[in-house]
């Protein structure tokens, strides 16, 4: 049994503020997708507002339209399965309808000790690491996955799943 778990962060900038009809479909799907994540094999934890809902109301920058999603999973395979092979996938495929293209890293993965819950500054620093240095053992992507700390081996270069091509 591993003593490591996989943390992930992704950020996005809404095209319009919450409450605008053009982004309402995203918010209408949020509770369902979050529930799906929590029921997925390998799910451990996700960032939530104090009321227990989602994380869209948590301010991560001066821009109120920048939102964050952060979670912890058993491993990269469990997170990949949820992200690209569940009912989350068709919702994610519509993201260009709700979010602007992001300049720089918008997603990062990193290993955390079992039981650790990352905070927002930690997560944002992982995005910064990818922007400045590219994937590394401290911050990586689905395409270039690094093994758990203490495990030998080079990063795995994962070829995109043909079903997922064009959805990234």
C-alpha positions in Angstrom: 0.0 0.0 0.0 1.3 3.4 -0.9 1.8 6.2 1.5 1.4 8.8 -1.3 -1.7 10.2 -3.0 -2.1 12.4 -6.0 -3.2 16.0 -5.7 -4.6 18.0 -8.6 -5.5 21.6 -9.3 -7.1 23.2 -12.3 -8.1 26.8 -12.7 -10.3 28.4 -15.3 -11.5 31.9 -16.1 -15.2 32.2 -16.7 -16.2 34.0 -19.9 -19.0 35.8 -18.0 -19.7 36.1 -14.2 -21.7 33.5 -12.3 -25.4 34.3 -12.9 -25.0 35.1 -16.6 -27.1 32.8 -18.7 -24.2 32.0 -21.0 -22.4 30.1 -18.2 -25.4 28.8 -16.4 -25.1 25.3 -17.9 -21.7 24.9 -16.2 -23.2 25.8 -12.8 -26.2 23.6 -13.4 -23.9 20.6 -13.8 -21.5 21.4 -11.0 -23.3 19.5 -8.1 -23.8 16.4 -10.3 -20.2 16.3 -11.4 -18.9 16.9 -7.9 -21.1 14.1 -6.6 -19.8 11.8 -9.4 -16.2 12.6 -8.4 -16.9 11.8 -4.8 -18.4 8.5 -5.7 -15.6 7.6 -8.1 -13.1 4.8 -7.3 -9.9 6.4 -6.0 -11.4 9.7 -4.9 -10.1 11.0 -1.6 -10.9 14.7 -1.1 -11.9 17.9 -2.8 -11.8 21.6 -2.0 -15.2 22.9 -0.9 -16.5 26.2 0.4 -17.4 26.3 4.1 -21.1 25.4 3.4 -19.9 22.1 1.9 -20.9 22.9 -1.7 -18.4 23.6 -4.5 -15.3 25.8 -4.6 -16.4 28.4 -7.2 -16.9 31.1 -4.5 -13.4 30.8 -3.1 -11.3 33.7 -4.2 -8.0 32.7 -5.6 -7.0 36.0 -7.2 -8.3 39.6 -7.6 -10.2 38.4 -10.6 -13.6 37.1 -9.4 -14.1 35.1 -12.6 -11.0 32.9 -11.9 -12.2 29.7 -10.3 -10.4 26.7 -8.9 -10.9 23.0 -8.6 -8.6 21.0 -6.3 -8.8 17.4 -5.2 -6.8 14.4 -4.0 -6.9 10.9 -5.5 -5.5 7.5 -4.9 -3.3 7.8 -8.0 -3.2 9.2 -11.5 -5.1 6.3 -13.1 -8.1 6.9 -10.9 -8.1 10.6 -11.6 -7.7 10.0 -15.4 -10.6 7.5 -15.3 -12.9 10.1 -13.8 -11.6 13.0 -15.9 -11.7 11.3 -19.3 -13.9 8.2 -19.0 -16.9 9.1 -16.9 -20.0 11.3 -17.2 -17.6 14.2 -16.4 -16.1 14.0 -19.8 -19.0 15.3 -21.9 -19.4 18.2 -19.5 -15.7 19.0 -19.7 -15.8 18.8 -23.5 -18.1 21.9 -23.4 -15.6 24.0 -21.4 -14.8 26.4 -24.3 -18.5 27.6 -24.0 -17.9 28.8 -20.5 -14.2 29.4 -20.0 -11.6 31.5 -21.9 -8.3 29.9 -23.1 -5.8 30.1 -20.4 -2.3 31.4 -20.9 0.1 29.3 -19.0 -0.5 26.2 -16.9 -4.1 25.6 -15.8 -3.6 22.1 -14.4 -1.0 20.5 -12.2 -0.6 17.1 -10.5 1.8 16.4 -7.6 2.3 13.7 -5.0 1.3 14.4 -1.4 1.7 12.3 1.7 -1.4 10.3 2.5 -3.7 12.4 4.6 -2.3 15.8 3.4 -4.8 18.3 2.1 -3.2 20.9 -0.1 -4.1 24.6 0.3 -4.6 27.2 -2.4 -1.1 28.8 -2.2 0.5 25.3 -2.5 -1.7 24.5 -5.5 -1.0 27.8 -7.3 2.8 27.3 -6.7 2.5 24.0 -8.6 1.0 25.8 -11.6 3.8 28.3 -11.4 6.4 25.5 -11.3 5.0 24.1 -14.5 4.9 27.5 -16.2 8.5 28.3 -15.2 10.2 24.9 -15.4 7.9 22.5 -17.2 6.8 19.2 -15.7 9.0 17.9 -12.9 8.6 15.5 -9.9 7.2 18.6 -8.0 4.5 19.5 -10.5 3.5 17.5 -13.6 0.7 16.8 -16.0 -1.3 13.8 -17.3 0.9 13.6 -20.3 4.2 13.6 -18.4 3.5 11.7 -15.1 6.2 11.3 -12.5 6.3 8.3 -10.2 5.6 8.5 -6.5 8.5 9.8 -4.4 11.0 7.0 -3.7 9.9 5.0 -6.8 12.6 4.5 -9.5 11.9 5.4 -13.0 11.7 8.2 -15.5 8.4 10.1 -16.1 5.9 8.3 -18.3 5.1 10.1 -21.5 1.4 9.2 -22.0 0.1 9.4 -25.5 -3.4 11.0 -25.6 -6.3 8.6 -25.7 -7.7 9.0 -29.2 -11.2 9.5 -27.7 -9.8 12.5 -25.8 -7.9 14.2 -28.7 -9.1 17.7 -29.1 -10.7 17.9 -25.7 -7.7 19.2 -23.8 
